[in-house]
Amino acid sequence: MCSLSTSIWFQMPTNDDQPKQYHHGDLRRAIMDTALLMLEQQHGWQFTLREIARRANVSHSAPYRHFPDKASLLHELALVGFDRLREALDAEIDTDAGVPAQLRSLAYAYLGFGERNPSLYRLMFNTDAGEPSDIHTDPRTQAPFLLVVSVLEWGQRDGTIRSRPALGQATACWAHLHGLTMLSIDGRLVPEKVGDNAIGDALTTLMDGLVVGGTEVIHPSSEKP
């Protein structure tokens, strides 16, 4: 979920002709919500601040009160993406489940987030949203990664995850899942090339390198939607 305040009412339009309504002082949220909507509708971020202002039914200069340029808006949109990814992962945490099961649930939550939000996901890892050294040192960007680190450390303590540097293990998870997500949202995981259980087989391979004693094969019937 976006970290912006949700206590102020805002109505998102259902079409371009319907006027947008927002309380005084909620301009920033109106701009953000409009930009997120356009991001998904246009399958990219080719929009301009002027177009966002028109869609949000505000003056052409209004967006500049909060965002000095388009790059600063894209930067914030990317951070909102990482906020939402963290929330998607948080929703899968179940302290009663074993760590291997937790990691599997987190993996499918990550993949699902990217598949549901392809344009936002691409922006999160695009230099148009800012230099990687800036984006990926932001606490909001680090939060999903550090959540995985904490789960891996938990597994190392209970003896289910191999004793290796957790940061390295988390990086392997991130690289694996980011690659799968990009292949999936780009339509590259065609069965004729990678088989009918590509994601399950790839995750089994990942888990084999993390779990003490290996892991069960993940079959299509056990994959999460």
N, C-alpha and C positions, 0 to 999 in steps of 0.2 A: 504494500500500500504506500501511496505517496506520503512523504513525511510532512507535507503541508497540513495545516490545521483543517480538520473536518467539521469543526463546530460552526462554521459559517455556511449558510445555505447557498447552494449553487444549482442552477438548472441547465443541463446540457441540451442543446437543440436536437431535434430529430431531422431537421432539414435546414438548408441555407437561408430560407426565408423567415424562419421563426426567430424572433429576437431573443438574445441571450440575456439572462437576468443574473445579477450578482449583487450582493450587498456592497456598499461603499467600503473600501479597504480590502476587498477580495479580488482585485484586479489580477494579481499575480496568479492566483489559482485559476481564474478564467482563461488566462493566456496558456497556462500549462495544460489544462484539460483540453483546450482547443488544439494545441500543438500535438498532444498525444493522439487525439482523434484523427487529425490530418496525417500523422505518421502512419497509422494503420490503413487509412483509406487510400493514401497515395503509394503505399508500399515503399516508402522512402522519405527522405527529409529534404526534398527539392523545394519545399515551400519557402516563402519569404516572411519576414516579420510583418510586412504590409498585408499579406494575405491572411495571416493569423489575426491581425487586428480587424480586418473586414469580417472574417468568420465569427469572431468574438463580439462583433458589433460595438467596437470601441474606436477611438480616434487612431489614426495611423501612427501617431507619436506615442500612444499609450504603452506599448510593449517596452519602449526604451526606458521607462521609469524603473523597470526591474531588471531588464536585460540590455546591456549596452550594445550588443550585437547578436547576430544569429548564433555565433559560436558559443556564447555564454548560455543561450537557451538550450542548445543541443547538449552542452555539458551537464546542465541540470536534468534534462530528460534522461540522460544516461544514468545519472545517479539515482533517479526515481526507479529506473529499471533494476538496479542492484538492490534497492529497498524492497521492491516487489519480489525479486528472486529470493532474498533472505526470508521474506514472509512465507513464500511457497515451501522453502526448506523447513522453516520452523514448524509448519503445520504437520510435517511428517515425523517429528520427534516423538518417540514413545519410549519412555524410560523403562517400560516393562519388557520391551523387545530386546533381543540380543543385538550386539553391534553389527554383525554381518547383515542382519535383516534391516537394521537402521540404514546402513550404507546403501543397500539395494533400494530402499524407499526413497532416499535422498537422490539417488541417481535418476530414478524415474521422475521425481519431482522436477529436477533440473531439466531433463529432456522435455517434459511436458510444458514447462514454462517457455522454453524456446520455441516449441512448436505452436503454442497458443499466441505468442507475441513475436513473430519472426522479424518484423521491422525494428521493433524496440531492441530485440536481442542483437541484431546486427549493429545498431547504433552504439550499444554499450561497448562494443569492441572495435569501433571505427575511430580513426584519428580525427574525424570531423568533430567528435565530442571532446577533443582535447588530447594533449600529449599523454601517452601511456604512463609516463613518470608522474604525471599529475593525477590522472584518473585513478590509477591503481594503488596509489598511496592514500587515497581518501578513506577514512574509516567506514563510510557507507559502502564503498566498493569492496573493502576487505572483509566486511561482516559475513557474507556467505562462505567465503574461503575459510575464515577462522572457525566457523561453525563446524565445517568438515574436519578441520584440525582437531577440534575438541572431541569429536566423536571418535576419531582414530586414536587419540590419546586415551580415551575411556576404554577402547578395545585393547590397547596395549596393557593397561592396568589389569584388566580382567583375563588376559591371556588368550584372547581370541584373535587379536591382530598382531602380525609379526612385529618384532622389536626393531624398528628402523626409525630414522628421523621423520617425525610426523609431518613436517613441512614438505619434505620430499614426497611422501606418500600422497599428501593432499594435492601437490602439484601434478603428480601422475594422474590422479582422479580428475582434476580440472582439465588437463590436456586431453584425456580420453573422452570426457563428456562433452567438452567444447567441440571437439572434432566430430563426434557422433551427432551432436545437435546441428551443426552447420551442414553436415551431409544430409541429415533428415529434412531440414527446412528447405534445402535446395533441391530436394527430390532425387538425391544421388544414390540412395540405398535401394536400388532396383533389385528385386529378387533374382533376376537372371544373372546378376553379377555377384551378389553377396549372399544369396540364399534367402530362405523364408524367415529365418530366426537371427538376422544379422545383429540386432541390438542385444538380444538375449545372449548370443554367443560372445559378443564383444564384452559385455558386462561380466560374464563368467570368467573370461580371460583376465579382466581387471581384478576381480575378486580373488582369483587364484594367487595373484601376487601379493595380496594383502592378508588373507585369512590363514591362520595357522592350520595346517592340515588340508588346505584347499577348500573348495566350496562346491555345493551342488550345482549341476548344470541348470541354467535358467531356460525353460522351454517356453514356446509361444503362449501356451495355455496359462502360464504363471505370470506372464508379463502384465504390468499395469497398463490401463488404457492411456 
